[in-house]
Amino acid sequence: MSAKGSLEQKAGIVVFARVLTTVIDLALAITTIQLLIKQDFAIMGYILMIHELARNLATLGLPESIFYFFERITHRQKATFVGQTVAMLSIAGIGAAGLILGVSSLLPSILTEWTPEAIEQLQEVLPWLALVVLLEIPTWPVSNILLALDRQKDAAWYETLTSAILFVAIVTPILLGFGVLGAVYGMVGYAVVRALGSAVWVMARLTQLQAHDVDVSQTQESRDVDPAPVSLMEQLRFSLPLGLSSYVNKLNRNIDKVVVSVLLPVFALADYTLGAQEVPIIRVIPFAIGSVLISRFVAYQLEGKNQELLDLWYRGVEKVSLLVLPLGVLSIVIAPDLIAWIASSDQADYSGAVLPFQIYNAIVLLRVTHYGSLLQAFGDSKGVLRMSLQLVALNLALSIPATLAFGIVGTAASTLLANIVNWWLYLRRIGRHLDLPAHKVLPFGRYTSILGISLGIGAIMMAIQQWGFPGMNAPLRLLTIIALFLPTYWFVGSWTQVIKQDDREQFRRWVSLTFFRSS
């Protein structure tokens, strides 16, 4: 199999898995809303929030360090490096579990507006949640380990299975009438299965790797002596900025909502909370492909093959643009019907969320690659952190006056503007590593061609939506617009050669899932 074909298949596998796990996560949220009474849903939401915060706090960016260091050490050293990473995460997991137990005792003073019964119910389950975190955090690098070992199918199966097991573990007890407590017990079972399965899976793959006598890593090819093992401090120096960047990014996704909550009435916050969302299935595509390419970026950087690195970077951006740009425009077009379908009812009108949703999803048009992956390949984890801090500062500085002047539409517009400014600064920083000006970091010719076609078709679809089907109900009109937009994009893109023959063939292979049938 050609290297290009192999890379195409790996990307297809990971994108498919990430989209599938996103669908499972969305199904979990929708199912719990439908099955639980409002108080229990609030408690379950609080539990899942603490679970996510504790996990993100404790991972310290260590899972991301796998990609960077695996290309710099021999196969024999990889098992030791994995053990070192898991040991640090285990210690962090103990700290996170202790933090959850500490929060449990402080709940009455934190949740002053909650009923005593709800607080007691939450306190009953938090010790079990601490156990979940303790078991789960050491397993968090497994997917990245499998990807770095060139085991994309394994990583896809691992991500899909763990998401599906968590879904079943939470939903089944609720369906059987055991409520929130049963759901948390189910999470404990999931964590045990995940911990044991992860240990067996990773040890099997590392043992298989060490059975090979030939070390194909760049460092081993160019040296007779094994490179020095990665020290704890060296790994932490690289990973901690990435971990902090992850926290800052999560803060950034909520900072505009905090501004709205302080400056505007509660009903404005309800509209903005719904509207300030990027369509998650679109968002995962560049990150999924970036996770496949980052190891190749690191290898090319080590070998000094800057032109090959740039060619691969361009190719990845072009492929992602063909998917993300039309889907991003489509999400803007269908926003009124999508909001009306999923949220509005006789009791609540969320039409105020439509324009913020459309503005927010314009940010998707910038997400044609995982920009941080290239900085990581050059070891510039501090640059990733700096970009994240910069975005928070820009977002906060712009959103306050914009919200005061224009309400939630101003908040969304300021968030878009902050992302555009930070995007250009990101390109400048990447350009310094590639010895390129910012306007050459992306293949802007292809990008603008794809975006232009997508926007043109989007404008036509908006006209059809407004004047062609004015009396049609929202779900049917939404499906109709999707059914018209996608084939039109395919036809016009093919006719103009923006979508090339090899792009069409690749798409057919992805749709038919041939990458799962290949060896």
Backbone torsions as a table, in degrees:
resi	resn	phi	psi	omega
1	MET	NA	138.6	179.1
2	SER	-67.9	157.0	178.4
3	ALA	-62.0	-37.7	-180.0
4	LYS	-64.3	-46.9	178.9
5	GLY	-61.9	-40.4	179.6
6	SER	-61.8	-44.5	-179.9
7	LEU	-65.3	-39.0	177.3
8	GLU	-60.0	-44.5	-179.5
9	GLN	-65.9	-41.5	179.6
10	LYS	-61.8	-43.6	179.0
11	ALA	-63.3	-42.7	179.5
12	GLY	-60.6	-42.2	179.6
13	ILE	-61.3	-48.2	-175.1
14	VAL	-70.4	-41.2	177.5
15	VAL	-60.6	-45.9	179.5
16	PHE	-57.8	-45.3	-178.6
17	ALA	-65.5	-42.5	-178.5
18	ARG	-66.8	-39.6	177.0
19	VAL	-64.2	-43.0	-179.7
20	LEU	-63.5	-43.6	179.4
21	THR	-66.7	-33.5	175.8
22	THR	-64.4	-41.8	176.8
23	VAL	-61.8	-41.7	178.4
24	ILE	-62.8	-42.8	178.9
25	ASP	-62.7	-41.7	177.3
26	LEU	-64.8	-40.1	178.5
27	ALA	-62.9	-37.1	178.0
28	LEU	-62.9	-45.2	179.9
29	ALA	-62.7	-45.5	-178.6
30	ILE	-66.0	-40.9	-177.9
31	THR	-65.8	-43.1	-179.9
32	THR	-66.3	-34.7	175.3
33	ILE	-60.5	-42.8	-176.0
34	GLN	-72.9	-31.7	-170.7
35	LEU	-93.2	-25.0	-173.8
36	LEU	-103.6	147.5	170.9
37	ILE	-68.0	165.1	-170.1
38	LYS	-59.3	-42.5	-179.1
39	GLN	-65.4	-43.8	179.6
40	ASP	-65.8	-35.3	177.3
41	PHE	-65.0	-39.5	177.3
42	ALA	-62.5	-41.8	179.1
43	ILE	-65.1	-44.1	179.5
44	MET	-63.8	-39.7	177.2
45	GLY	-63.2	-38.6	178.3
46	TYR	-66.4	-40.7	178.3
47	ILE	-61.1	-47.5	-178.4
48	LEU	-67.4	-32.4	176.6
49	MET	-65.2	-46.6	178.1
50	ILE	-62.3	-40.8	178.7
51	HIS	-58.0	-47.0	-178.7
52	GLU	-68.5	-43.6	-179.2
53	LEU	-63.2	-44.1	-179.7
54	ALA	-63.9	-41.5	-179.8
55	ARG	-64.8	-45.1	-179.8
56	ASN	-67.1	-35.4	179.4
57	LEU	-65.9	-36.7	-171.6
58	ALA	-88.7	-19.3	-175.8
59	THR	-74.9	-22.7	168.1
60	LEU	60.4	18.0	-176.9
61	GLY	76.7	2.6	-177.0
62	LEU	-63.7	-39.4	177.9
63	PRO	-58.1	-36.2	-179.4
64	GLU	-69.9	-24.4	-179.0
65	SER	-69.4	-18.0	180.0
66	ILE	-55.5	-48.5	-176.2
67	PHE	-60.2	-42.6	-174.8
68	TYR	-69.2	-44.1	-172.3
69	PHE	-86.9	-26.2	-178.1
70	PHE	-61.3	-31.3	179.5
71	GLU	-77.8	-8.2	-175.1
72	ARG	-107.9	-1.3	-178.1
73	ILE	-127.5	163.3	-179.1
74	THR	-79.0	166.4	177.4
75	HIS	-58.5	-39.2	-178.1
76	ARG	-65.2	-32.0	-178.4
77	GLN	-80.6	-15.9	-175.5
78	LYS	-65.8	-37.7	178.8
79	ALA	-62.6	-41.7	177.9
80	THR	-64.6	-41.1	179.8
81	PHE	-64.4	-41.0	176.8
82	VAL	-62.0	-44.1	178.2
83	GLY	-60.4	-40.6	178.3
84	GLN	-63.1	-43.0	-179.6
85	THR	-64.9	-45.5	-179.6
86	VAL	-64.5	-38.0	179.1
87	ALA	-62.6	-44.6	178.7
88	MET	-64.6	-39.5	179.0
89	LEU	-68.6	-32.8	177.1
90	SER	-64.0	-42.8	177.0
91	ILE	-63.6	-43.1	178.0
92	ALA	-63.7	-35.7	178.0
93	GLY	-63.5	-38.4	176.4
94	ILE	-61.7	-43.4	178.4
95	GLY	-63.3	-41.5	179.7
96	ALA	-65.5	-40.4	177.7
97	ALA	-62.9	-41.7	177.3
98	GLY	-63.0	-36.9	178.7
99	LEU	-64.3	-41.0	178.4
100	ILE	-63.2	-42.5	178.0
101	LEU	-63.0	-37.5	177.4
102	GLY	-66.2	-40.5	177.9
103	VAL	-62.1	-37.2	-178.9
104	SER	-55.9	-42.7	-178.0
105	SER	-72.7	-19.3	-177.6
106	LEU	-96.3	-1.8	-173.7
107	LEU	-55.9	-42.6	-179.1
108	PRO	-58.5	-32.8	179.5
109	SER	-86.0	-19.0	179.2
110	ILE	-86.0	-48.2	-175.1
111	LEU	-98.8	67.8	-173.4
112	THR	-69.0	-22.4	-178.9
113	GLU	-92.0	-3.3	-179.9
114	TRP	-83.1	154.4	175.8
115	THR	-74.3	153.4	177.5
116	PRO	-57.8	-35.7	-179.5
117	GLU	-64.4	-41.5	179.9
118	ALA	-66.4	-39.8	178.9
119	ILE	-65.7	-41.8	177.9
120	GLU	-61.7	-41.5	178.9
121	GLN	-62.7	-41.5	179.2
122	LEU	-67.0	-42.0	179.0
123	GLN	-64.4	-29.6	179.8
124	GLU	-67.7	-33.7	-173.6
125	VAL	-96.5	-19.2	-175.2
126	LEU	-62.3	-36.3	174.8
127	PRO	-59.8	-36.5	176.6
128	TRP	-69.0	-36.0	176.4
129	LEU	-64.5	-36.4	176.4
130	ALA	-59.9	-38.8	177.4
131	LEU	-65.7	-40.1	177.4
132	VAL	-58.1	-48.2	-179.0
133	VAL	-63.2	-41.9	179.8
134	LEU	-59.2	-39.9	-178.8
135	LEU	-80.3	-32.2	-170.8
136	GLU	-84.4	-38.4	-173.0
137	ILE	-58.0	-42.5	179.0
138	PRO	-64.0	-16.7	-179.1
139	THR	-90.7	-4.2	-170.6
140	TRP	-64.6	-27.6	178.4
141	PRO	-80.3	-2.8	-169.5
142	VAL	-57.9	-46.1	-179.1
143	SER	-60.0	-43.2	178.9
144	ASN	-67.1	-35.4	176.6
145	ILE	-61.4	-46.2	-179.1
146	LEU	-65.2	-39.9	177.1
147	LEU	-64.9	-42.5	-179.9
148	ALA	-67.2	-26.1	175.9
149	LEU	-84.0	6.3	-179.7
150	ASP	67.6	32.7	179.3
151	ARG	-111.7	66.6	-175.3
152	GLN	-65.2	-38.3	178.5
153	LYS	-64.5	-41.3	177.0
154	ASP	-59.6	-45.5	-179.6
155	ALA	-62.5	-40.3	179.3
156	ALA	-64.0	-46.0	178.2
157	TRP	-63.8	-40.3	-179.0
158	TYR	-62.0	-48.9	-178.8
159	GLU	-63.9	-42.4	-178.9
160	THR	-67.0	-45.1	-178.5
161	LEU	-65.0	-43.2	-178.8
162	THR	-65.5	-39.1	177.0
163	SER	-65.5	-42.3	-179.7
164	ALA	-66.5	-40.2	179.2
165	ILE	-64.5	-41.7	178.1
166	LEU	-63.3	-41.4	177.7
167	PHE	-58.5	-50.0	-179.5
168	VAL	-64.2	-40.2	-177.2
169	ALA	-63.8	-33.5	-179.9
170	ILE	-86.3	-45.1	-172.0
171	VAL	-74.4	-39.7	-176.0
172	THR	-59.1	-49.7	177.8
173	PRO	-60.7	-35.5	178.5
174	ILE	-66.0	-43.6	177.5
175	LEU	-60.8	-34.2	-178.8
176	LEU	-82.6	0.0	174.9
177	GLY	91.4	13.3	-178.4
178	PHE	-90.3	-3.1	172.2
179	GLY	64.5	-153.8	-175.2
180	VAL	-64.7	-42.1	-179.6
181	LEU	-60.5	-43.5	177.5
182	GLY	-63.2	-37.7	179.0
183	ALA	-63.8	-40.0	179.4
184	VAL	-69.9	-38.2	173.1
185	TYR	-59.1	-40.0	176.5
186	GLY	-61.6	-38.4	177.3
187	MET	-63.8	-35.6	176.3
188	VAL	-62.7	-44.9	177.5
189	GLY	-60.4	-42.5	176.9
190	TYR	-59.2	-44.3	-177.4
191	ALA	-64.6	-38.2	178.1
192	VAL	-64.5	-47.5	179.6
193	VAL	-61.8	-42.9	-179.5
194	ARG	-63.6	-43.9	-178.3
195	ALA	-63.6	-48.1	-179.0
196	LEU	-66.6	-46.2	-179.7
197	GLY	-62.6	-39.6	179.9
198	SER	-63.8	-43.6	-179.4
199	ALA	-61.2	-46.3	-179.2
200	VAL	-64.8	-45.1	-176.0
201	TRP	-62.4	-50.6	-176.8
202	VAL	-67.6	-42.9	179.7
203	MET	-61.8	-38.2	179.1
204	ALA	-63.5	-43.9	-178.5
205	ARG	-70.6	-38.1	178.4
206	LEU	-68.5	-38.1	176.7
207	THR	-63.1	-42.1	178.3
208	GLN	-63.8	-38.4	179.2
209	LEU	-64.6	-44.0	-176.9
210	GLN	-70.6	-15.6	178.7
211	ALA	-71.4	-19.4	178.8
212	HIS	-80.0	134.3	-178.6
213	ASP	-80.9	-27.3	-174.8
214	VAL	-94.1	124.8	178.4
215	ASP	-96.0	117.5	-175.3
216	VAL	-93.5	5.6	-179.3
217	SER	-69.3	151.4	-178.7
218	GLN	-59.6	-42.3	-176.7
219	THR	-63.8	-38.1	-177.8
220	GLN	-74.8	-32.0	179.9
221	GLU	-65.9	-33.3	-172.4
222	SER	-97.4	1.0	-178.2
223	ARG	-136.1	148.2	174.5
224	ASP	-85.3	-22.3	-178.1
225	VAL	-109.1	139.9	178.1
226	ASP	-58.8	142.0	175.8
227	PRO	-66.1	160.0	178.5
228	ALA	-63.5	141.7	178.1
229	PRO	-63.7	156.9	179.8
230	VAL	-75.8	123.3	-179.5
231	SER	-79.8	162.9	177.3
232	LEU	-58.1	-45.5	-176.9
233	MET	-66.8	-38.3	179.1
234	GLU	-63.4	-43.5	179.5
235	GLN	-65.9	-42.3	-179.3
236	LEU	-67.4	-37.2	178.7
237	ARG	-61.2	-35.4	178.7
238	PHE	-79.2	-42.7	-169.4
239	SER	-82.0	-34.3	-175.3
240	LEU	-59.7	-42.8	175.2
241	PRO	-59.8	-34.9	177.4
242	LEU	-67.5	-40.1	177.3
243	GLY	-63.2	-45.0	177.8
244	LEU	-63.7	-38.1	177.5
245	SER	-61.3	-39.6	178.0
246	SER	-62.0	-42.8	178.3
247	TYR	-64.3	-42.9	-178.1
248	VAL	-64.0	-38.7	178.0
249	ASN	-62.3	-39.1	177.7
250	LYS	-67.5	-37.9	174.7
251	LEU	-62.5	-42.5	-178.5
252	ASN	-62.7	-35.6	-180.0
253	ARG	-68.4	-12.4	-178.4
254	ASN	-119.1	-9.3	-174.2
255	ILE	-63.8	-36.7	178.9
256	ASP	-68.7	-33.0	177.2
257	LYS	-67.8	-36.7	176.3
258	VAL	-62.9	-42.7	178.8
259	VAL	-60.1	-45.4	179.1
260	VAL	-62.7	-41.8	-178.2
261	SER	-63.9	-31.0	-178.6
262	VAL	-83.2	-38.3	-170.2
263	LEU	-97.2	-19.2	-173.3
264	LEU	-126.8	163.8	-179.8
265	PRO	-65.6	166.7	-174.9
266	VAL	-63.3	-34.1	-179.3
267	PHE	-68.5	-31.4	174.2
268	ALA	-66.2	-38.1	177.6
269	LEU	-64.2	-39.1	178.5
270	ALA	-60.7	-46.2	177.7
271	ASP	-62.4	-43.3	-175.5
272	TYR	-71.0	-37.2	178.8
273	THR	-60.0	-39.8	177.6
274	LEU	-73.0	-40.8	-174.4
275	GLY	-77.5	-28.7	-175.4
276	ALA	-83.7	61.5	-178.4
277	GLN	-136.2	132.4	167.4
278	GLU	-87.5	141.8	178.4
279	VAL	-60.4	115.0	-169.4
280	PRO	-65.3	-32.7	-177.9
281	ILE	-65.2	-34.2	177.3
282	ILE	-72.3	-41.0	-174.8
283	ARG	-61.7	-32.3	-174.4
284	VAL	-74.1	-19.4	-173.0
285	ILE	-61.0	-53.7	-179.5
286	PRO	-63.9	-34.4	179.9
287	PHE	-70.0	-36.6	178.5
288	ALA	-65.1	-46.7	179.8
289	ILE	-67.7	-36.3	176.5
290	GLY	-60.7	-36.7	179.8
291	SER	-68.4	-24.8	175.6
292	VAL	-78.8	-39.5	-173.1
293	LEU	-81.8	-22.2	-170.2
294	ILE	-61.4	-39.2	178.8
295	SER	-63.1	-37.8	177.7
296	ARG	-68.0	-38.8	176.1
297	PHE	-58.9	-45.6	-179.2
298	VAL	-61.8	-44.5	-179.0
299	ALA	-61.7	-45.7	179.0
300	TYR	-63.6	-38.7	179.7
301	GLN	-64.7	-41.0	178.5
302	LEU	-65.0	-35.7	-178.0
303	GLU	-83.7	-4.6	-178.3
304	GLY	72.8	20.3	-178.8
305	LYS	-91.6	70.3	-174.8
306	ASN	-67.4	-34.7	179.9
307	GLN	-69.0	-41.8	176.9
308	GLU	-63.0	-38.8	177.8
309	LEU	-62.2	-45.7	-178.9
310	LEU	-64.9	-40.6	178.8
311	ASP	-61.8	-42.8	179.2
312	LEU	-66.2	-41.5	177.4
313	TRP	-58.9	-48.4	178.6
314	TYR	-60.2	-45.3	-177.8
315	ARG	-62.0	-40.9	178.0
316	GLY	-63.6	-43.3	179.2
317	VAL	-61.7	-43.3	-178.6
318	GLU	-63.6	-43.6	-179.6
319	LYS	-65.6	-42.8	179.1
320	VAL	-65.9	-39.5	-179.5
321	SER	-60.1	-38.4	179.8
322	LEU	-61.0	-26.6	178.9
323	LEU	-95.6	-49.6	-169.4
324	VAL	-73.5	-40.7	-175.4
325	LEU	-64.6	-49.7	177.3
326	PRO	-65.2	-37.5	179.0
327	LEU	-67.4	-36.4	176.4
328	GLY	-63.9	-45.8	177.2
329	VAL	-62.9	-41.6	179.0
330	LEU	-60.3	-40.8	179.6
331	SER	-63.4	-33.0	176.7
332	ILE	-69.2	-41.3	-178.3
333	VAL	-65.0	-44.6	-173.6
334	ILE	-86.0	1.9	-174.7
335	ALA	-51.8	-47.3	-178.1
336	PRO	-59.1	-43.9	-178.8
337	ASP	-73.5	-34.8	179.1
338	LEU	-65.0	-46.0	178.9
339	ILE	-63.5	-43.4	179.9
340	ALA	-62.7	-35.9	-177.3
341	TRP	-72.8	-48.2	-170.8
342	ILE	-87.6	-18.2	-171.0
343	ALA	-129.5	-44.6	-172.2
344	SER	-71.7	147.4	179.6
345	SER	-154.5	-176.6	177.5
346	ASP	-64.5	-28.4	-177.2
347	GLN	-87.8	-22.7	-174.6
348	ALA	-143.9	135.1	177.7
349	ASP	-112.0	118.0	-179.2
350	TYR	-110.9	25.1	-179.9
351	SER	-62.4	-24.2	176.9
352	GLY	-66.4	-14.0	180.0
353	ALA	-84.3	-12.5	-171.0
354	VAL	-65.2	-53.4	-176.9
355	LEU	-64.5	-43.8	173.2
356	PRO	-57.5	-38.3	178.3
357	PHE	-62.9	-43.3	-179.9
358	GLN	-65.4	-42.3	178.8
359	ILE	-65.1	-44.1	-178.3
360	TYR	-60.9	-40.0	-177.3
361	ASN	-78.2	-7.7	168.5
362	ALA	-66.7	-23.3	176.0
363	ILE	-61.8	-31.5	179.7
364	VAL	-57.8	-29.7	-178.0
365	LEU	-67.2	-12.6	174.2
366	LEU	-91.6	-16.1	-170.9
367	ARG	-90.8	63.3	-179.2
368	VAL	-97.5	4.8	174.7
369	THR	-164.6	168.6	172.7
370	HIS	-93.2	93.2	-172.7
371	TYR	-60.8	-37.2	-178.4
372	GLY	-64.4	-23.6	-177.5
373	SER	-64.1	-35.2	-179.5
374	LEU	-73.6	-38.7	175.4
375	LEU	-63.0	-40.4	177.7
376	GLN	-62.8	-38.3	-179.8
377	ALA	-61.0	-30.8	177.5
378	PHE	-91.7	8.5	179.3
379	GLY	74.9	14.8	-175.2
380	ASP	-92.9	59.2	179.3
381	SER	-68.2	-29.1	176.5
382	LYS	-66.0	-31.8	176.2
383	GLY	-65.5	-38.2	177.0
384	VAL	-61.1	-44.3	178.6
385	LEU	-63.8	-42.9	-179.1
386	ARG	-61.0	-42.0	179.2
387	MET	-62.9	-38.4	179.8
388	SER	-66.9	-44.9	178.7
389	LEU	-63.7	-39.2	178.9
390	GLN	-60.3	-42.5	-178.3
391	LEU	-66.1	-41.0	177.6
392	VAL	-61.2	-45.5	-179.3
393	ALA	-62.4	-44.7	178.3
394	LEU	-62.5	-45.1	-177.8
395	ASN	-60.6	-45.6	-178.5
396	LEU	-66.9	-44.1	-177.6
397	ALA	-64.6	-36.2	-177.5
398	LEU	-85.3	-33.7	-171.1
399	SER	-73.2	-32.3	-177.5
400	ILE	-63.7	-56.1	178.5
401	PRO	-64.9	-35.5	-179.6
402	ALA	-66.5	-38.1	178.6
403	THR	-67.9	-42.6	178.4
404	LEU	-62.8	-34.6	-176.0
405	ALA	-85.0	-39.6	-170.0
406	PHE	-127.5	8.1	179.8
407	GLY	71.0	-150.8	-174.1
408	ILE	-69.6	-23.5	174.5
409	VAL	-65.7	-39.9	176.0
410	GLY	-65.0	-37.2	177.9
411	THR	-61.8	-47.8	-179.7
412	ALA	-63.9	-42.4	-179.4
413	ALA	-64.9	-38.4	178.8
414	SER	-67.9	-34.6	176.3
415	THR	-64.9	-42.0	176.4
416	LEU	-62.2	-45.7	-179.7
417	LEU	-62.5	-42.1	178.3
418	ALA	-60.5	-40.4	179.4
419	ASN	-68.1	-36.6	178.5
420	ILE	-65.6	-45.8	179.3
421	VAL	-61.8	-46.1	-178.5
422	ASN	-66.8	-33.7	177.0
423	TRP	-60.0	-44.3	179.9
424	TRP	-67.2	-38.4	177.2
425	LEU	-65.5	-35.9	175.6
426	TYR	-61.5	-45.5	180.0
427	LEU	-61.8	-38.1	178.4
428	ARG	-64.5	-41.0	-179.5
429	ARG	-68.5	-42.4	176.1
430	ILE	-61.4	-40.9	-179.8
431	GLY	-59.6	-33.2	178.1
432	ARG	-64.4	-35.6	177.7
433	HIS	-73.0	-32.2	-177.5
434	LEU	-94.9	0.3	-175.7
435	ASP	57.1	46.1	-179.7
436	LEU	-132.4	149.1	170.1
437	PRO	-69.7	159.9	-174.4
438	ALA	-58.0	-36.0	-175.1
439	HIS	-74.3	-5.5	176.4
440	LYS	-109.1	3.5	-179.4
441	VAL	-71.4	-32.2	176.1
442	LEU	-112.0	152.7	174.6
443	PRO	-77.4	77.9	-169.9
444	PHE	-64.6	-26.6	177.6
445	GLY	-60.5	-49.8	179.3
446	ARG	-68.6	-39.4	-179.4
447	TYR	-59.1	-49.1	-177.3
448	THR	-68.2	-32.1	177.0
449	SER	-63.8	-47.4	-179.9
450	ILE	-65.4	-42.9	-179.7
451	LEU	-65.1	-41.0	-179.6
452	GLY	-61.4	-45.8	178.2
453	ILE	-63.0	-43.1	-178.9
454	SER	-62.9	-43.9	180.0
455	LEU	-67.1	-39.1	178.4
456	GLY	-61.9	-46.7	178.2
457	ILE	-65.6	-38.1	178.3
458	GLY	-60.8	-41.1	178.9
459	ALA	-63.5	-41.5	177.8
460	ILE	-63.2	-42.4	-179.3
461	MET	-65.9	-35.4	176.5
462	MET	-63.5	-40.1	178.2
463	ALA	-64.9	-43.5	177.8
464	ILE	-63.1	-41.5	-179.8
465	GLN	-60.6	-41.7	-174.7
466	GLN	-81.1	-40.8	-173.6
467	TRP	-110.6	-17.6	-178.0
468	GLY	-88.1	-36.1	-177.2
469	PHE	-130.7	53.9	-174.8
470	PRO	-66.7	-28.5	-176.5
471	GLY	-96.0	-0.7	-176.8
472	MET	-75.5	144.8	178.7
473	ASN	-69.4	156.4	-169.9
474	ALA	-57.8	-49.8	-178.0
475	PRO	-60.6	-41.7	-178.2
476	LEU	-69.0	-40.3	178.4
477	ARG	-65.7	-39.0	177.5
478	LEU	-59.2	-48.9	-179.5
479	LEU	-65.3	-35.3	179.0
480	THR	-65.3	-44.6	180.0
481	ILE	-63.9	-41.9	177.5
482	ILE	-60.8	-44.1	-178.6
483	ALA	-65.7	-26.0	177.0
484	LEU	-86.5	-39.9	-173.7
485	PHE	-65.5	-51.8	-171.0
486	LEU	-64.1	-47.7	176.8
487	PRO	-63.8	-34.9	178.5
488	THR	-64.2	-43.3	176.9
489	TYR	-60.8	-43.7	179.6
490	TRP	-60.9	-46.0	-177.1
491	PHE	-68.0	-50.8	-177.5
492	VAL	-65.7	-41.4	178.6
493	GLY	-62.6	-39.8	178.2
494	SER	-69.7	-41.7	-178.6
495	TRP	-63.9	-37.0	-179.9
496	THR	-87.9	-0.4	-178.5
497	GLN	65.8	15.5	170.2
498	VAL	-69.7	-40.6	170.1
499	ILE	-95.4	111.0	-174.3
500	LYS	-86.9	171.3	-178.0
501	GLN	-59.4	-42.9	-179.3
502	ASP	-69.4	-27.5	174.5
503	ASP	-66.5	-42.2	179.8
504	ARG	-65.8	-41.5	179.0
505	GLU	-65.2	-40.7	178.6
506	GLN	-63.6	-42.1	179.6
507	PHE	-61.9	-42.0	179.0
508	ARG	-63.0	-38.8	178.0
509	ARG	-65.6	-40.1	179.2
510	TRP	-65.3	-44.7	-178.5
511	VAL	-63.8	-37.6	179.6
512	SER	-82.2	-1.5	177.4
513	LEU	58.4	35.6	-179.9
514	THR	-66.2	-21.0	-179.5
515	PHE	-65.5	-22.3	177.4
516	PHE	-81.8	-18.9	-178.6
517	ARG	-93.8	-13.1	-178.3
518	SER	-81.7	159.6	180.0
519	SER	-81.7	NA	NA
